[in-house]
Amino acid sequence: MSLNDGVSETFIFHVKQDIFKVVLNFTKGMYTVYAPNGRILMRIEKLHDWQLNKLKRKITTYLNRKKTITYDFFKGGVIK
């Protein structure tokens, strides 16, 4: 079974000229942040579905620009 199996959500962030990809994998209970060159910047495992859903809502809100929030993947918190 690969990491791409199961239910996952993929989000693309454009930061200046770079493109970052965030993959939420609900089957594996993890999320992964990919650098523009495809390398893994960060991976958090053993998350519950409610944690992944909360993160998904925050990312969706950010992408929809309803609120001004930034998720700091390296510190694991939200900066308002």
Secondary structure as UniProt FT lines:
FT   TURN            3..4
FT   STRAND          8..15
FT   TURN            16..17
FT   STRAND          18..25
FT   TURN            26..29
FT   STRAND          30..34
FT   TURN            36..37
FT   STRAND          40..44
FT   HELIX           49..64
FT   STRAND          70..72
FT   TURN            73..76
FT   STRAND          77..79
//
